[in-house]
Amino acid sequence: MSYLTLDNITFQYPNGFTAIENVNLSIDEGESIAIIGQNGAGKTTTVKLMNGLIKPTSGDVIIDGWNTKEYTTAQMSKKVGYVFQNPDEQIFHNNIYSEIEFGPKNLGLSPEQVEDNVLRAAKLVGVDDLLEEHPYNLPYSMRKFVTIASVIAMDSSVIILDEPTAGQDVTALKRLTTVIDTLIAEGKTIITITHDMEFVVKNFNRVVVMANKQKIADDNKYNIFWDFDVLEKWMLKQPHISRLSHRLDLDENILSIDEMVNCLKQHNASKV
């Protein structure tokens, strides 16, 4: 059985608006996936169901044997950590150390374990020399890393990142990749919502596409980003290097510069 399962999930808001319908999704422990799709597709609703921020109208969300209907969001945070898209919706302490320690402290960890988790998470995201700083003295980009650290410090098995690349520069994107690689190496399950297709192909192999309140594709990144029916129908773009390869009529499903260079070398060698 998968570690995380969405079993025929539908969610309807109190005003009657249905955000997702009949969604099925299974994710294994230690797996990393990207969820993509246009705004309004149901992506954020789907991941909020995973940690119990909202409960399904019908169907079941099962995390490591726990049905989210039977647990509070605070209890589910032991299993699933959620990093909001906007860090300002998550930050509420006067210094970074207090912000990061809040989660593990409230999970009942020992003071020594809390401190270890805080320092480790802070170092991983690059804020370990700013722990006494007020979070709102930092730029938006760094505040996002503070919220990522606050979730990492809770040591949840599943970590959800909602649009982590928004507002990030090249240096921050490299740091974010390092963070994800480290967490994956530790066996964490990583689920990311993003509109950044370059970030997707660099960091994830499995891609889930959502549209019209449903999951409409679930496959490896090569099949997703070279399925023109899916891309065109749901107004998604290939990564830049793939678009260039397509225009050059290269006959491989290319997603990286290295793959394109190798393909060109083989193409030129065949002419010799």
C-alpha positions as CSV (number, residue, x, y, z in Angstrom):
1,M,0.0,0.0,0.0
2,S,1.2,3.5,-0.8
3,Y,2.4,5.8,2.0
4,L,0.0,8.6,0.9
5,T,-3.3,7.9,-0.9
6,L,-6.1,10.1,-2.1
7,D,-9.0,7.8,-2.7
8,N,-11.7,9.3,-5.0
9,I,-11.5,12.7,-3.3
10,T,-14.0,15.5,-3.9
11,F,-13.9,18.8,-2.0
12,Q,-16.6,21.4,-2.0
13,Y,-16.4,24.7,-0.2
14,P,-19.2,25.8,2.1
15,N,-20.4,28.3,-0.6
16,G,-21.1,25.3,-2.9
17,F,-18.0,25.7,-5.1
18,T,-16.4,22.3,-6.0
19,A,-12.6,22.7,-6.1
20,I,-11.7,19.1,-7.0
21,E,-13.7,16.1,-8.1
22,N,-13.0,12.3,-7.9
23,V,-9.2,12.7,-7.6
24,N,-7.2,9.5,-7.0
25,L,-3.5,9.7,-6.3
26,S,-1.0,7.3,-4.7
27,I,2.5,8.3,-3.6
28,D,5.2,6.0,-2.2
29,E,7.3,6.8,0.8
30,G,10.5,8.7,-0.2
31,E,9.0,9.6,-3.6
32,S,9.2,13.1,-5.0
33,I,6.6,14.5,-7.4
34,A,5.7,17.9,-9.0
35,I,2.1,18.9,-9.4
36,I,1.5,21.3,-12.2
37,G,-1.5,23.0,-13.9
38,Q,-3.1,26.4,-14.5
39,N,-4.4,28.5,-11.7
40,G,-7.8,27.2,-10.5
41,A,-6.9,23.6,-11.5
42,G,-7.2,22.4,-7.9
43,K,-3.6,21.9,-7.0
44,T,-3.5,23.8,-3.7
45,T,-6.8,22.3,-2.6
46,T,-5.3,18.9,-3.2
47,V,-2.2,19.4,-1.1
48,K,-4.1,21.1,1.7
49,L,-6.2,17.9,1.9
50,M,-3.0,16.0,2.5
51,N,-2.2,17.5,5.8
52,G,-5.7,18.0,7.1
53,L,-5.9,21.8,6.6
54,I,-9.2,20.9,5.0
55,K,-11.2,17.6,5.0
56,P,-12.6,15.9,1.9
57,T,-16.3,16.2,1.2
58,S,-16.2,12.7,0.0
59,G,-13.5,10.1,-0.3
60,D,-10.5,9.5,2.0
61,V,-7.0,10.8,2.4
62,I,-4.8,8.2,4.1
63,I,-1.2,9.0,5.2
64,D,0.8,6.1,6.6
65,G,-2.5,4.5,7.8
66,W,-3.9,7.7,9.2
67,N,-7.2,8.9,7.8
68,T,-7.1,12.8,7.9
69,K,-10.8,12.8,8.9
70,E,-9.9,11.3,12.2
71,Y,-7.1,13.7,13.2
72,T,-6.6,17.4,13.7
73,T,-4.2,19.4,11.5
74,A,-1.8,19.7,14.4
75,Q,-1.7,15.9,14.7
76,M,-1.3,15.5,11.0
77,S,1.7,17.8,11.0
78,K,3.7,14.9,12.6
79,K,3.2,13.2,9.2
80,V,2.9,16.0,6.7
81,G,4.5,19.5,6.8
82,Y,3.1,22.2,4.5
83,V,5.0,25.3,3.4
84,F,2.6,28.0,2.3
85,Q,3.1,29.8,-1.0
86,N,3.2,33.2,0.8
87,P,5.6,33.1,3.8
88,D,3.8,36.1,5.3
89,E,0.8,33.8,6.0
90,Q,3.0,31.5,8.0
91,I,5.5,33.7,9.9
92,F,4.4,35.1,13.3
93,H,7.4,35.2,15.6
94,N,9.8,38.1,16.4
95,N,13.0,36.2,15.5
96,I,14.0,33.4,13.2
97,Y,15.0,31.0,15.9
98,S,11.6,31.2,17.6
99,E,9.9,30.8,14.2
100,I,11.8,27.6,13.4
101,E,11.5,26.1,16.8
102,F,7.7,26.6,17.1
103,G,6.8,23.4,15.2
104,P,9.2,20.9,16.8
105,K,8.6,22.4,20.3
106,N,4.8,21.9,19.9
107,L,5.3,18.3,18.8
108,G,6.7,17.6,22.2
109,L,10.3,17.0,21.3
110,S,12.9,17.4,24.0
111,P,14.7,20.7,24.3
112,E,17.9,19.2,23.0
113,Q,16.2,17.7,20.0
114,V,14.4,20.9,19.3
115,E,17.6,22.8,19.2
116,D,19.3,20.2,17.0
117,N,16.4,20.3,14.6
118,V,16.4,24.1,14.5
119,L,20.1,24.5,13.9
120,R,20.2,21.8,11.3
121,A,17.2,23.2,9.3
122,A,18.6,26.7,9.6
123,K,21.9,25.7,8.2
124,L,20.4,23.7,5.4
125,V,18.4,26.7,4.1
126,G,21.2,29.2,4.7
127,V,19.8,31.3,7.6
128,D,21.9,29.9,10.4
129,D,23.7,33.2,10.9
130,L,20.4,35.1,11.1
131,L,18.7,33.3,13.9
132,E,18.2,36.4,16.1
133,E,17.0,38.5,13.2
134,H,13.3,39.5,12.9
135,P,11.9,37.6,9.9
136,Y,10.4,40.7,8.4
137,N,13.9,42.3,8.2
138,L,14.7,39.8,5.5
139,P,13.7,40.0,1.8
140,Y,10.7,38.0,0.6
141,S,13.0,35.3,-0.9
142,M,14.7,34.6,2.4
143,R,11.5,34.7,4.4
144,K,10.4,31.7,2.2
145,F,13.5,29.8,3.3
146,V,12.6,30.6,6.9
147,T,9.2,28.9,6.5
148,I,10.8,26.0,4.7
149,A,13.2,25.6,7.7
150,S,10.3,25.7,10.1
151,V,8.7,22.7,8.4
152,I,12.0,20.8,8.0
153,A,12.6,21.2,11.7
154,M,9.4,19.3,12.5
155,D,11.0,16.2,10.8
156,S,7.7,15.3,9.0
157,S,7.8,12.3,6.7
158,V,6.1,14.3,3.9
159,I,7.0,17.9,3.0
160,I,4.8,19.9,0.7
161,L,6.2,23.0,-1.0
162,D,3.6,25.4,-2.5
163,E,5.2,27.5,-5.3
164,P,8.7,27.5,-3.7
165,T,10.4,29.2,-6.7
166,A,8.2,32.3,-6.8
167,G,10.2,35.4,-6.1
168,Q,13.5,33.5,-6.1
169,D,16.7,34.5,-7.9
170,V,19.2,32.1,-9.5
171,T,21.2,31.7,-6.3
172,A,18.1,30.9,-4.3
173,L,17.0,28.4,-6.8
174,K,20.3,26.5,-6.5
175,R,19.9,26.5,-2.7
176,L,16.3,25.2,-3.1
177,T,17.6,22.4,-5.3
178,T,20.2,21.5,-2.6
179,V,17.5,21.5,0.1
180,I,15.2,19.2,-2.0
181,D,18.1,16.9,-2.9
182,T,19.1,16.6,0.8
183,L,15.6,15.8,1.9
184,I,15.1,13.2,-0.8
185,A,18.4,11.6,0.3
186,E,17.1,11.4,3.8
187,G,14.0,9.5,2.5
188,K,11.5,12.3,2.8
189,T,8.5,12.4,0.5
190,I,8.5,15.7,-1.4
191,I,5.5,17.2,-3.1
192,T,5.8,20.5,-4.9
193,I,3.3,22.7,-6.7
194,T,5.0,25.0,-9.2
195,H,4.5,26.8,-12.5
196,D,8.3,26.7,-13.1
197,M,8.8,24.0,-15.7
198,E,12.6,24.3,-15.7
199,F,12.5,23.7,-12.0
200,V,10.3,20.7,-12.5
201,V,12.5,18.9,-15.0
202,K,15.6,19.6,-12.9
203,N,14.3,18.3,-9.6
204,F,11.5,15.8,-10.3
205,N,10.9,12.7,-12.4
206,R,7.2,12.1,-11.7
207,V,4.8,14.9,-12.8
208,V,1.1,15.1,-12.0
209,V,-1.0,17.4,-14.2
210,M,-4.2,18.9,-12.8
211,A,-7.0,20.7,-14.8
212,N,-10.7,21.2,-14.5
213,K,-10.6,20.1,-10.9
214,Q,-9.2,16.7,-11.7
215,K,-6.0,14.8,-12.2
216,I,-5.7,14.5,-16.0
217,A,-2.1,13.1,-16.3
218,D,0.4,11.3,-14.1
219,D,3.6,10.1,-15.7
220,N,7.4,10.6,-15.9
221,K,8.6,14.0,-17.0
222,Y,9.6,12.9,-20.4
223,N,6.2,11.6,-21.3
224,I,4.4,14.6,-19.8
225,F,6.5,17.3,-21.5
226,W,6.5,15.7,-24.9
227,D,2.8,14.9,-24.9
228,F,1.6,17.8,-27.0
229,D,-2.1,16.8,-26.7
230,V,-1.9,17.3,-22.9
231,L,0.3,20.5,-23.1
232,E,-1.8,22.2,-25.7
233,K,-5.2,21.2,-24.3
234,W,-4.3,22.4,-20.8
235,M,-2.2,25.4,-21.8
236,L,1.1,24.2,-20.4
237,K,4.5,25.0,-21.8
238,Q,7.5,22.8,-22.5
239,P,10.8,23.8,-20.8
240,H,12.7,26.2,-23.0
241,I,15.3,23.7,-24.1
242,S,12.5,21.3,-25.2
243,R,10.9,23.9,-27.2
244,L,14.2,24.7,-29.0
245,S,14.8,21.0,-29.6
246,H,11.3,20.7,-31.1
247,R,11.9,23.6,-33.5
248,L,15.2,22.0,-34.6
249,D,13.3,18.8,-35.3
250,L,15.5,16.7,-33.0
251,D,14.0,13.3,-32.7
252,E,14.4,12.7,-29.0
253,N,12.4,13.8,-26.0
254,I,14.9,16.3,-24.7
255,L,14.6,18.1,-21.3
256,S,18.2,19.3,-20.6
257,I,21.1,21.1,-22.3
258,D,23.2,18.0,-21.9
259,E,20.7,15.8,-23.6
260,M,20.4,18.3,-26.5
261,V,24.2,18.5,-26.9
262,N,24.4,14.7,-27.0
263,C,21.6,14.5,-29.5
264,L,23.3,17.1,-31.8
265,K,26.7,15.2,-31.5
266,Q,25.0,12.0,-32.6
267,H,23.2,13.7,-35.4
268,N,26.4,15.3,-36.7
269,A,28.3,12.0,-36.3
270,S,25.7,10.2,-38.4
271,K,26.4,12.6,-41.3
272,V,30.1,11.8,-41.3
